[in-house]
């Protein structure tokens, strides 16, 4: 998969984020801690450069993002009903269609997280059936400043119950149910691979998807 210069710099920045966060977590020596904080600041400066922003605009990410080691975790709910229609949302940030999902929270399992995200963004109650796969953001078309591990779970709607007002409706322009052969044309790039994998699982292929390594 071809990467742009900006994407490569962002990836290097994310690797430095991981190295600095892990170093700050384990270091006891104040000199080592100072060195890792410098690495962390350089990573933030690199990210600011690729995003076309001032470093001051990136500074609020130091605590919640740059101090966290390892790739970040996110999840999607592939909610497919008995008629073979998948529940999609039209994202407010880019106007493209995607499965409901988002960042997983501390204290919840990945399966719990995707059920929560589906309810928050669509108002649809669902339950997870099986793990579709674990996707690497670098390899599946996801546009992200940070390296993500994305969990996708096949889910079924429960009694077609919906709340009147999803709690995170501000993140969604629209929502709808789509058959496998009638998906919207303007799918979010990161979901073009993941949605077919969800339908594969729904059709009875129980093998979970996982990305091959970049070199393999």
NORSULWO-V622290 format. One record per run of one state. SS is the DSSP state (alpha for helix, beta for strand, coil for the rest). FROM is the first residue (numbers start at 0). LEN is the number of residues. If there is no record, write none. Layout:
SS/FROM/LEN
SS/FROM/LEN
This chain:
coil/0/4
alpha/4/22
coil/26/3
alpha/29/22
coil/51/3
alpha/54/4
coil/58/2
alpha/60/6
coil/66/5
beta/71/9
coil/80/4
beta/84/7
coil/91/5
beta/96/2
coil/98/2
beta/100/3
coil/103/6
alpha/109/13
coil/122/1
beta/123/13
coil/136/11
beta/147/15
coil/162/6
alpha/168/3
beta/171/8
alpha/179/3
coil/182/4
beta/186/1
coil/187/1
alpha/188/14
coil/202/6
beta/208/2
coil/210/6
